Amino acid sequence: LSLPTNHLQALPEGIFDRLGNLQLLGLHVNQLKSIPRGTFDNLKSLTHVWLHTNPWDCQCTDILYLSGWVAQHSGIVGEGWWTVKPDNVKCSGTNTPVRAVTEASTSPSKCPGYVATTTTPTTTTPEFIPETTTTPQPVITTQKPKPLWNFNCTSIQERKNDGGDCGKPACTTLLNCANFLSCLCSTCALCRKR
């Protein structure tokens, strides 16, 4: 997969997760500053990867994944076509090899989008809370009202009263009803209007 000189600024998480058979990966000459944690973890078949000529941000802790990965896979990190040169993956500004970056030399506060949070201690003053008693409340139950018409009708037919047919023992279903399928009962004002 050859992606050099594409002005890539970031890689989405999981971008290579389904490319387990990938052997060659070129990400050189882009604008990458870090690689999301786990990005290369599924690339077990890689034989060559090119990462040079990117402005790697070695002050942010996000670089630690790439630093460790390059250190562990230094035998496949190239510079030229078949030249192995892991130290050519360099930090922007310092030219320090990325694989030499340590946690002690990075800080989360140096990462883009970092928001400092501070906590201030709070004190609480005890308050007197009077003891309360509760009176049991009666349980109120309600019955669900019966529908004005039967929505279970499925064809033009006479149906017996099932508790929802406008109080009549039978009703007629109209399939060509303008609004929706329902039973039309001669005594139900709502149904007659339809």
Biotite code that builds the C-alpha atoms (Angstrom):
import biotite.structure as struc

atoms = struc.array([
    struc.Atom([0.000, 0.000, 0.000], chain_id="A", res_id=1, res_name="LEU", atom_name="CA", element="C"),
    struc.Atom([1.784, 3.094, -1.251], chain_id="A", res_id=2, res_name="SER", atom_name="CA", element="C"),
    struc.Atom([0.543, 6.375, 0.268], chain_id="A", res_id=3, res_name="LEU", atom_name="CA", element="C"),
    struc.Atom([3.534, 8.759, 0.093], chain_id="A", res_id=4, res_name="PRO", atom_name="CA", element="C"),
    struc.Atom([3.188, 12.456, -0.780], chain_id="A", res_id=5, res_name="THR", atom_name="CA", element="C"),
    struc.Atom([-0.551, 12.523, -0.097], chain_id="A", res_id=6, res_name="ASN", atom_name="CA", element="C"),
    struc.Atom([-0.396, 15.280, 2.527], chain_id="A", res_id=7, res_name="HIS", atom_name="CA", element="C"),
    struc.Atom([-1.867, 12.873, 5.093], chain_id="A", res_id=8, res_name="LEU", atom_name="CA", element="C"),
    struc.Atom([-2.173, 14.626, 8.448], chain_id="A", res_id=9, res_name="GLN", atom_name="CA", element="C"),
    struc.Atom([-3.698, 11.795, 10.468], chain_id="A", res_id=10, res_name="ALA", atom_name="CA", element="C"),
    struc.Atom([-4.724, 8.160, 10.193], chain_id="A", res_id=11, res_name="LEU", atom_name="CA", element="C"),
    struc.Atom([-8.133, 7.015, 11.432], chain_id="A", res_id=12, res_name="PRO", atom_name="CA", element="C"),
    struc.Atom([-8.123, 4.449, 14.222], chain_id="A", res_id=13, res_name="GLU", atom_name="CA", element="C"),
    struc.Atom([-8.389, 0.913, 12.869], chain_id="A", res_id=14, res_name="GLY", atom_name="CA", element="C"),
    struc.Atom([-7.484, 1.895, 9.298], chain_id="A", res_id=15, res_name="ILE", atom_name="CA", element="C"),
    struc.Atom([-5.268, -1.164, 8.775], chain_id="A", res_id=16, res_name="PHE", atom_name="CA", element="C"),
    struc.Atom([-7.112, -3.629, 11.033], chain_id="A", res_id=17, res_name="ASP", atom_name="CA", element="C"),
    struc.Atom([-8.325, -5.809, 8.141], chain_id="A", res_id=18, res_name="ARG", atom_name="CA", element="C"),
    struc.Atom([-5.078, -5.769, 6.184], chain_id="A", res_id=19, res_name="LEU", atom_name="CA", element="C"),
    struc.Atom([-3.299, -8.588, 8.008], chain_id="A", res_id=20, res_name="GLY", atom_name="CA", element="C"),
    struc.Atom([-1.614, -9.811, 4.794], chain_id="A", res_id=21, res_name="ASN", atom_name="CA", element="C"),
    struc.Atom([-0.174, -6.401, 3.885], chain_id="A", res_id=22, res_name="LEU", atom_name="CA", element="C"),
    struc.Atom([3.573, -6.657, 3.225], chain_id="A", res_id=23, res_name="GLN", atom_name="CA", element="C"),
    struc.Atom([4.625, -3.170, 2.076], chain_id="A", res_id=24, res_name="LEU", atom_name="CA", element="C"),
    struc.Atom([3.356, 0.090, 3.586], chain_id="A", res_id=25, res_name="LEU", atom_name="CA", element="C"),
    struc.Atom([4.524, 3.509, 2.446], chain_id="A", res_id=26, res_name="GLY", atom_name="CA", element="C"),
    struc.Atom([3.468, 6.443, 4.613], chain_id="A", res_id=27, res_name="LEU", atom_name="CA", element="C"),
    struc.Atom([6.560, 8.567, 3.960], chain_id="A", res_id=28, res_name="HIS", atom_name="CA", element="C"),
    struc.Atom([6.617, 12.211, 2.829], chain_id="A", res_id=29, res_name="VAL", atom_name="CA", element="C"),
    struc.Atom([3.299, 13.170, 4.422], chain_id="A", res_id=30, res_name="ASN", atom_name="CA", element="C"),
    struc.Atom([2.249, 15.446, 7.296], chain_id="A", res_id=31, res_name="GLN", atom_name="CA", element="C"),
    struc.Atom([1.793, 12.774, 9.980], chain_id="A", res_id=32, res_name="LEU", atom_name="CA", element="C"),
    struc.Atom([2.595, 13.843, 13.548], chain_id="A", res_id=33, res_name="LYS", atom_name="CA", element="C"),
    struc.Atom([1.638, 10.622, 15.331], chain_id="A", res_id=34, res_name="SER", atom_name="CA", element="C"),
    struc.Atom([0.058, 7.226, 14.742], chain_id="A", res_id=35, res_name="ILE", atom_name="CA", element="C"),
    struc.Atom([-3.009, 6.122, 16.744], chain_id="A", res_id=36, res_name="PRO", atom_name="CA", element="C"),
    struc.Atom([-2.252, 3.452, 19.341], chain_id="A", res_id=37, res_name="ARG", atom_name="CA", element="C"),
    struc.Atom([-2.668, -0.034, 17.845], chain_id="A", res_id=38, res_name="GLY", atom_name="CA", element="C"),
    struc.Atom([-2.616, 1.079, 14.198], chain_id="A", res_id=39, res_name="THR", atom_name="CA", element="C"),
    struc.Atom([0.078, -1.407, 13.153], chain_id="A", res_id=40, res_name="PHE", atom_name="CA", element="C"),
    struc.Atom([-0.808, -4.216, 15.585], chain_id="A", res_id=41, res_name="ASP", atom_name="CA", element="C"),
    struc.Atom([-2.623, -6.394, 13.014], chain_id="A", res_id=42, res_name="ASN", atom_name="CA", element="C"),
    struc.Atom([-0.004, -5.945, 10.288], chain_id="A", res_id=43, res_name="LEU", atom_name="CA", element="C"),
    struc.Atom([1.783, -9.226, 11.043], chain_id="A", res_id=44, res_name="LYS", atom_name="CA", element="C"),
    struc.Atom([2.951, -9.781, 7.436], chain_id="A", res_id=45, res_name="SER", atom_name="CA", element="C"),
    struc.Atom([4.775, -6.460, 6.950], chain_id="A", res_id=46, res_name="LEU", atom_name="CA", element="C"),
    struc.Atom([8.235, -6.813, 5.455], chain_id="A", res_id=47, res_name="THR", atom_name="CA", element="C"),
    struc.Atom([8.850, -3.108, 4.724], chain_id="A", res_id=48, res_name="HIS", atom_name="CA", element="C"),
    struc.Atom([7.389, 0.130, 6.057], chain_id="A", res_id=49, res_name="VAL", atom_name="CA", element="C"),
    struc.Atom([8.431, 3.664, 5.160], chain_id="A", res_id=50, res_name="TRP", atom_name="CA", element="C"),
    struc.Atom([7.697, 6.396, 7.714], chain_id="A", res_id=51, res_name="LEU", atom_name="CA", element="C"),
    struc.Atom([10.429, 8.983, 7.057], chain_id="A", res_id=52, res_name="HIS", atom_name="CA", element="C"),
    struc.Atom([9.908, 12.629, 6.091], chain_id="A", res_id=53, res_name="THR", atom_name="CA", element="C"),
    struc.Atom([6.920, 13.281, 8.341], chain_id="A", res_id=54, res_name="ASN", atom_name="CA", element="C"),
    struc.Atom([6.847, 15.998, 11.042], chain_id="A", res_id=55, res_name="PRO", atom_name="CA", element="C"),
    struc.Atom([6.618, 13.538, 13.957], chain_id="A", res_id=56, res_name="TRP", atom_name="CA", element="C"),
    struc.Atom([5.590, 15.375, 17.153], chain_id="A", res_id=57, res_name="ASP", atom_name="CA", element="C"),
    struc.Atom([7.878, 13.898, 19.790], chain_id="A", res_id=58, res_name="CYS", atom_name="CA", element="C"),
    struc.Atom([6.776, 16.190, 22.624], chain_id="A", res_id=59, res_name="GLN", atom_name="CA", element="C"),
    struc.Atom([3.274, 14.709, 22.804], chain_id="A", res_id=60, res_name="CYS", atom_name="CA", element="C"),
    struc.Atom([2.721, 11.362, 24.539], chain_id="A", res_id=61, res_name="THR", atom_name="CA", element="C"),
    struc.Atom([0.846, 10.149, 21.432], chain_id="A", res_id=62, res_name="ASP", atom_name="CA", element="C"),
    struc.Atom([4.235, 9.454, 19.803], chain_id="A", res_id=63, res_name="ILE", atom_name="CA", element="C"),
    struc.Atom([5.047, 6.706, 22.318], chain_id="A", res_id=64, res_name="LEU", atom_name="CA", element="C"),
    struc.Atom([3.149, 4.022, 20.370], chain_id="A", res_id=65, res_name="TYR", atom_name="CA", element="C"),
    struc.Atom([5.127, 4.757, 17.201], chain_id="A", res_id=66, res_name="LEU", atom_name="CA", element="C"),
    struc.Atom([8.383, 5.026, 19.146], chain_id="A", res_id=67, res_name="SER", atom_name="CA", element="C"),
    struc.Atom([7.923, 1.575, 20.663], chain_id="A", res_id=68, res_name="GLY", atom_name="CA", element="C"),
    struc.Atom([6.699, 0.055, 17.405], chain_id="A", res_id=69, res_name="TRP", atom_name="CA", element="C"),
    struc.Atom([9.686, 1.339, 15.393], chain_id="A", res_id=70, res_name="VAL", atom_name="CA", element="C"),
    struc.Atom([12.070, 0.105, 18.108], chain_id="A", res_id=71, res_name="ALA", atom_name="CA", element="C"),
    struc.Atom([10.509, -3.387, 18.014], chain_id="A", res_id=72, res_name="GLN", atom_name="CA", element="C"),
    struc.Atom([10.328, -3.544, 14.200], chain_id="A", res_id=73, res_name="HIS", atom_name="CA", element="C"),
    struc.Atom([13.546, -1.719, 13.304], chain_id="A", res_id=74, res_name="SER", atom_name="CA", element="C"),
    struc.Atom([14.470, -4.440, 10.787], chain_id="A", res_id=75, res_name="GLY", atom_name="CA", element="C"),
    struc.Atom([11.602, -3.502, 8.457], chain_id="A", res_id=76, res_name="ILE", atom_name="CA", element="C"),
    struc.Atom([11.605, 0.317, 8.774], chain_id="A", res_id=77, res_name="VAL", atom_name="CA", element="C"),
    struc.Atom([13.161, 1.651, 5.609], chain_id="A", res_id=78, res_name="GLY", atom_name="CA", element="C"),
    struc.Atom([14.501, 4.808, 4.078], chain_id="A", res_id=79, res_name="GLU", atom_name="CA", element="C"),
    struc.Atom([15.095, 4.001, 0.436], chain_id="A", res_id=80, res_name="GLY", atom_name="CA", element="C"),
    struc.Atom([13.534, 1.295, -1.670], chain_id="A", res_id=81, res_name="TRP", atom_name="CA", element="C"),
    struc.Atom([15.159, -1.625, 0.180], chain_id="A", res_id=82, res_name="TRP", atom_name="CA", element="C"),
    struc.Atom([17.378, 0.215, 2.656], chain_id="A", res_id=83, res_name="THR", atom_name="CA", element="C"),
    struc.Atom([16.623, -0.474, 6.323], chain_id="A", res_id=84, res_name="VAL", atom_name="CA", element="C"),
    struc.Atom([17.165, 2.696, 8.344], chain_id="A", res_id=85, res_name="LYS", atom_name="CA", element="C"),
    struc.Atom([14.837, 3.052, 11.357], chain_id="A", res_id=86, res_name="PRO", atom_name="CA", element="C"),
    struc.Atom([16.658, 6.126, 12.668], chain_id="A", res_id=87, res_name="ASP", atom_name="CA", element="C"),
    struc.Atom([15.532, 8.065, 9.603], chain_id="A", res_id=88, res_name="ASN", atom_name="CA", element="C"),
    struc.Atom([12.079, 8.321, 11.215], chain_id="A", res_id=89, res_name="VAL", atom_name="CA", element="C"),
    struc.Atom([12.893, 11.588, 13.019], chain_id="A", res_id=90, res_name="LYS", atom_name="CA", element="C"),
    struc.Atom([11.231, 13.996, 15.393], chain_id="A", res_id=91, res_name="CYS", atom_name="CA", element="C"),
    struc.Atom([10.217, 17.335, 13.951], chain_id="A", res_id=92, res_name="SER", atom_name="CA", element="C"),
    struc.Atom([12.551, 20.131, 14.996], chain_id="A", res_id=93, res_name="GLY", atom_name="CA", element="C"),
    struc.Atom([15.128, 18.023, 16.855], chain_id="A", res_id=94, res_name="THR", atom_name="CA", element="C"),
    struc.Atom([15.953, 15.303, 14.302], chain_id="A", res_id=95, res_name="ASN", atom_name="CA", element="C"),
    struc.Atom([16.002, 12.827, 17.193], chain_id="A", res_id=96, res_name="THR", atom_name="CA", element="C"),
    struc.Atom([15.117, 9.314, 16.019], chain_id="A", res_id=97, res_name="PRO", atom_name="CA", element="C"),
    struc.Atom([11.495, 8.606, 16.992], chain_id="A", res_id=98, res_name="VAL", atom_name="CA", element="C"),
    struc.Atom([12.458, 5.232, 18.438], chain_id="A", res_id=99, res_name="ARG", atom_name="CA", element="C"),
    struc.Atom([14.673, 7.035, 20.997], chain_id="A", res_id=100, res_name="ALA", atom_name="CA", element="C"),
    struc.Atom([11.755, 9.010, 22.470], chain_id="A", res_id=101, res_name="VAL", atom_name="CA", element="C"),
    struc.Atom([10.838, 8.029, 26.023], chain_id="A", res_id=102, res_name="THR", atom_name="CA", element="C"),
    struc.Atom([7.848, 8.706, 28.219], chain_id="A", res_id=103, res_name="GLU", atom_name="CA", element="C"),
    struc.Atom([9.975, 11.041, 30.347], chain_id="A", res_id=104, res_name="ALA", atom_name="CA", element="C"),
    struc.Atom([10.592, 13.305, 27.337], chain_id="A", res_id=105, res_name="SER", atom_name="CA", element="C"),
    struc.Atom([6.891, 13.635, 26.426], chain_id="A", res_id=106, res_name="THR", atom_name="CA", element="C"),
    struc.Atom([3.867, 15.203, 28.050], chain_id="A", res_id=107, res_name="SER", atom_name="CA", element="C"),
    struc.Atom([0.121, 14.974, 27.476], chain_id="A", res_id=108, res_name="PRO", atom_name="CA", element="C"),
    struc.Atom([-0.010, 18.754, 27.863], chain_id="A", res_id=109, res_name="SER", atom_name="CA", element="C"),
    struc.Atom([1.987, 19.047, 24.624], chain_id="A", res_id=110, res_name="LYS", atom_name="CA", element="C"),
    struc.Atom([-0.661, 17.170, 22.627], chain_id="A", res_id=111, res_name="CYS", atom_name="CA", element="C"),
    struc.Atom([-3.039, 19.019, 20.304], chain_id="A", res_id=112, res_name="PRO", atom_name="CA", element="C"),
    struc.Atom([-6.429, 19.544, 21.894], chain_id="A", res_id=113, res_name="GLY", atom_name="CA", element="C"),
    struc.Atom([-5.115, 19.052, 25.425], chain_id="A", res_id=114, res_name="TYR", atom_name="CA", element="C"),
    struc.Atom([-7.328, 20.755, 27.985], chain_id="A", res_id=115, res_name="VAL", atom_name="CA", element="C"),
    struc.Atom([-5.847, 21.281, 31.410], chain_id="A", res_id=116, res_name="ALA", atom_name="CA", element="C"),
    struc.Atom([-8.163, 20.362, 34.221], chain_id="A", res_id=117, res_name="THR", atom_name="CA", element="C"),
    struc.Atom([-7.711, 21.389, 37.803], chain_id="A", res_id=118, res_name="THR", atom_name="CA", element="C"),
    struc.Atom([-9.553, 20.315, 40.859], chain_id="A", res_id=119, res_name="THR", atom_name="CA", element="C"),
    struc.Atom([-10.148, 22.575, 43.798], chain_id="A", res_id=120, res_name="THR", atom_name="CA", element="C"),
    struc.Atom([-10.817, 21.101, 47.187], chain_id="A", res_id=121, res_name="PRO", atom_name="CA", element="C"),
    struc.Atom([-14.257, 21.785, 48.578], chain_id="A", res_id=122, res_name="THR", atom_name="CA", element="C"),
    struc.Atom([-15.375, 21.859, 52.155], chain_id="A", res_id=123, res_name="THR", atom_name="CA", element="C"),
    struc.Atom([-18.779, 20.921, 53.403], chain_id="A", res_id=124, res_name="THR", atom_name="CA", element="C"),
    struc.Atom([-20.473, 22.208, 56.491], chain_id="A", res_id=125, res_name="THR", atom_name="CA", element="C"),
    struc.Atom([-22.685, 19.734, 58.318], chain_id="A", res_id=126, res_name="PRO", atom_name="CA", element="C"),
    struc.Atom([-26.313, 20.812, 58.407], chain_id="A", res_id=127, res_name="GLU", atom_name="CA", element="C"),
    struc.Atom([-29.110, 19.793, 60.716], chain_id="A", res_id=128, res_name="PHE", atom_name="CA", element="C"),
    struc.Atom([-31.590, 17.647, 58.825], chain_id="A", res_id=129, res_name="ILE", atom_name="CA", element="C"),
    struc.Atom([-34.765, 17.041, 60.814], chain_id="A", res_id=130, res_name="PRO", atom_name="CA", element="C"),
    struc.Atom([-36.012, 13.498, 61.069], chain_id="A", res_id=131, res_name="GLU", atom_name="CA", element="C"),
    struc.Atom([-39.054, 12.956, 58.903], chain_id="A", res_id=132, res_name="THR", atom_name="CA", element="C"),
    struc.Atom([-41.764, 10.367, 58.880], chain_id="A", res_id=133, res_name="THR", atom_name="CA", element="C"),
    struc.Atom([-43.730, 9.219, 55.905], chain_id="A", res_id=134, res_name="THR", atom_name="CA", element="C"),
    struc.Atom([-47.337, 8.170, 55.741], chain_id="A", res_id=135, res_name="THR", atom_name="CA", element="C"),
    struc.Atom([-48.057, 5.250, 53.433], chain_id="A", res_id=136, res_name="PRO", atom_name="CA", element="C"),
    struc.Atom([-49.945, 6.397, 50.351], chain_id="A", res_id=137, res_name="GLN", atom_name="CA", element="C"),
    struc.Atom([-52.857, 4.392, 48.910], chain_id="A", res_id=138, res_name="PRO", atom_name="CA", element="C"),
    struc.Atom([-52.149, 2.467, 45.732], chain_id="A", res_id=139, res_name="VAL", atom_name="CA", element="C"),
    struc.Atom([-54.256, 3.744, 42.855], chain_id="A", res_id=140, res_name="ILE", atom_name="CA", element="C"),
    struc.Atom([-54.804, 1.457, 39.900], chain_id="A", res_id=141, res_name="THR", atom_name="CA", element="C"),
    struc.Atom([-56.354, 2.414, 36.617], chain_id="A", res_id=142, res_name="THR", atom_name="CA", element="C"),
    struc.Atom([-57.645, 0.324, 33.789], chain_id="A", res_id=143, res_name="GLN", atom_name="CA", element="C"),
    struc.Atom([-56.527, 0.918, 30.253], chain_id="A", res_id=144, res_name="LYS", atom_name="CA", element="C"),
    struc.Atom([-59.449, 2.395, 28.278], chain_id="A", res_id=145, res_name="PRO", atom_name="CA", element="C"),
    struc.Atom([-60.857, 0.221, 25.530], chain_id="A", res_id=146, res_name="LYS", atom_name="CA", element="C"),
    struc.Atom([-60.098, 1.458, 22.020], chain_id="A", res_id=147, res_name="PRO", atom_name="CA", element="C"),
    struc.Atom([-62.855, 3.040, 19.962], chain_id="A", res_id=148, res_name="LEU", atom_name="CA", element="C"),
    struc.Atom([-62.263, 0.634, 17.095], chain_id="A", res_id=149, res_name="TRP", atom_name="CA", element="C"),
    struc.Atom([-60.552, -2.660, 16.481], chain_id="A", res_id=150, res_name="ASN", atom_name="CA", element="C"),
    struc.Atom([-57.152, -2.341, 14.775], chain_id="A", res_id=151, res_name="PHE", atom_name="CA", element="C"),
    struc.Atom([-56.904, -6.110, 14.397], chain_id="A", res_id=152, res_name="ASN", atom_name="CA", element="C"),
    struc.Atom([-59.401, -6.273, 11.509], chain_id="A", res_id=153, res_name="CYS", atom_name="CA", element="C"),
    struc.Atom([-57.636, -7.406, 8.346], chain_id="A", res_id=154, res_name="THR", atom_name="CA", element="C"),
    struc.Atom([-60.310, -7.779, 5.662], chain_id="A", res_id=155, res_name="SER", atom_name="CA", element="C"),
    struc.Atom([-63.882, -6.846, 4.829], chain_id="A", res_id=156, res_name="ILE", atom_name="CA", element="C"),
    struc.Atom([-65.755, -9.055, 7.245], chain_id="A", res_id=157, res_name="GLN", atom_name="CA", element="C"),
    struc.Atom([-68.125, -9.041, 10.162], chain_id="A", res_id=158, res_name="GLU", atom_name="CA", element="C"),
    struc.Atom([-66.325, -9.367, 13.491], chain_id="A", res_id=159, res_name="ARG", atom_name="CA", element="C"),
    struc.Atom([-67.713, -10.238, 16.881], chain_id="A", res_id=160, res_name="LYS", atom_name="CA", element="C"),
    struc.Atom([-67.260, -7.836, 19.749], chain_id="A", res_id=161, res_name="ASN", atom_name="CA", element="C"),
    struc.Atom([-63.803, -8.343, 21.291], chain_id="A", res_id=162, res_name="ASP", atom_name="CA", element="C"),
    struc.Atom([-64.065, -5.397, 23.635], chain_id="A", res_id=163, res_name="GLY", atom_name="CA", element="C"),
    struc.Atom([-62.850, -2.751, 21.229], chain_id="A", res_id=164, res_name="GLY", atom_name="CA", element="C"),
    struc.Atom([-65.507, -2.439, 18.511], chain_id="A", res_id=165, res_name="ASP", atom_name="CA", element="C"),
    struc.Atom([-67.288, 0.735, 19.596], chain_id="A", res_id=166, res_name="CYS", atom_name="CA", element="C"),
    struc.Atom([-69.539, -1.265, 21.911], chain_id="A", res_id=167, res_name="GLY", atom_name="CA", element="C"),
    struc.Atom([-71.391, -3.046, 19.095], chain_id="A", res_id=168, res_name="LYS", atom_name="CA", element="C"),
    struc.Atom([-71.497, -6.795, 18.669], chain_id="A", res_id=169, res_name="PRO", atom_name="CA", element="C"),
    struc.Atom([-70.323, -6.534, 15.041], chain_id="A", res_id=170, res_name="ALA", atom_name="CA", element="C"),
    struc.Atom([-68.522, -4.078, 12.770], chain_id="A", res_id=171, res_name="CYS", atom_name="CA", element="C"),
    struc.Atom([-67.370, -3.897, 9.158], chain_id="A", res_id=172, res_name="THR", atom_name="CA", element="C"),
    struc.Atom([-63.729, -3.533, 8.130], chain_id="A", res_id=173, res_name="THR", atom_name="CA", element="C"),
    struc.Atom([-62.910, -1.273, 5.202], chain_id="A", res_id=174, res_name="LEU", atom_name="CA", element="C"),
    struc.Atom([-59.612, -1.920, 3.443], chain_id="A", res_id=175, res_name="LEU", atom_name="CA", element="C"),
    struc.Atom([-59.866, 1.193, 1.299], chain_id="A", res_id=176, res_name="ASN", atom_name="CA", element="C"),
    struc.Atom([-60.148, 3.571, 4.234], chain_id="A", res_id=177, res_name="CYS", atom_name="CA", element="C"),
    struc.Atom([-58.480, 6.877, 3.381], chain_id="A", res_id=178, res_name="ALA", atom_name="CA", element="C"),
    struc.Atom([-56.483, 7.204, 6.594], chain_id="A", res_id=179, res_name="ASN", atom_name="CA", element="C"),
    struc.Atom([-55.710, 3.721, 7.890], chain_id="A", res_id=180, res_name="PHE", atom_name="CA", element="C"),
    struc.Atom([-57.165, 0.251, 8.292], chain_id="A", res_id=181, res_name="LEU", atom_name="CA", element="C"),
    struc.Atom([-59.856, 0.269, 10.934], chain_id="A", res_id=182, res_name="SER", atom_name="CA", element="C"),
    struc.Atom([-63.319, -1.045, 11.750], chain_id="A", res_id=183, res_name="CYS", atom_name="CA", element="C"),
    struc.Atom([-66.229, 1.187, 10.899], chain_id="A", res_id=184, res_name="LEU", atom_name="CA", element="C"),
    struc.Atom([-69.055, 0.956, 13.429], chain_id="A", res_id=185, res_name="CYS", atom_name="CA", element="C"),
    struc.Atom([-72.389, 2.573, 12.629], chain_id="A", res_id=186, res_name="SER", atom_name="CA", element="C"),
    struc.Atom([-72.832, 3.866, 16.165], chain_id="A", res_id=187, res_name="THR", atom_name="CA", element="C"),
    struc.Atom([-69.334, 5.314, 16.622], chain_id="A", res_id=188, res_name="CYS", atom_name="CA", element="C"),
    struc.Atom([-69.212, 9.015, 15.746], chain_id="A", res_id=189, res_name="ALA", atom_name="CA", element="C"),
    struc.Atom([-65.428, 8.955, 15.221], chain_id="A", res_id=190, res_name="LEU", atom_name="CA", element="C"),
    struc.Atom([-65.654, 6.026, 12.807], chain_id="A", res_id=191, res_name="CYS", atom_name="CA", element="C"),
    struc.Atom([-68.587, 7.506, 10.856], chain_id="A", res_id=192, res_name="ARG", atom_name="CA", element="C"),
    struc.Atom([-66.650, 10.711, 10.160], chain_id="A", res_id=193, res_name="LYS", atom_name="CA", element="C"),
    struc.Atom([-63.945, 8.757, 8.410], chain_id="A", res_id=194, res_name="ARG", atom_name="CA", element="C"),
])
